[in-house]
């Protein structure tokens, strides 16, 4: 089997939806005719009785499926499997502490997590993810806990050495933060630009000078100078001749002095 056949076989196996010949050709940068010939060659190869799977045409694409004559065997096997493992956040935290610090006691787990983990430990014991590992030689002799082979199976690990290190956790967390900062920063910039455009549009033309005048006005000056455009503003009082300034009277008109 050529490398092209192997690549197409891997795509058919990994794809969730049946990939079409055009999609496979685009992914592998091949001619669609060449991809079609390779798919037909795989169909002919898996048609033999020595294979339990076949390449079947489904909804315009292709998919690797089990052969009909083996459906009953597959059904019985799947029926014997346990349901998918479901753990709460508290159980995952406790399981992580045991995996990285094993063998570890319940008081040590409580000290790390800050809460009582007795109920969570019982759940992990029931699911066979942890087991007892003797007692610690200290006052009270608390029970030690460790992970089991079922723990390795459920998390796809060949051994405890395959657990991610703290450095790898930090790198993954940093990569996640960098992925979030980019869109957030762009969104913030776009929001600021949109706000600035709205403010600029909402400001009427020719009001720049009025804004400067209003900024330097005071409540006293506003009260002393009633608006001439306001019809409700009272008229300005006439000056009293008895309190008039001599300098002002000197510059008065002849008609006023004759009075």
Beta strands, then each sheet from edge to edge (+ up, - down):
strand 1: 53-58
strand 2: 61-66
strand 3: 104-105
strand 4: 130-135
strand 5: 143-147
sheet 1: 1+ 2-
sheet 2: 3+ 5- 4+
end
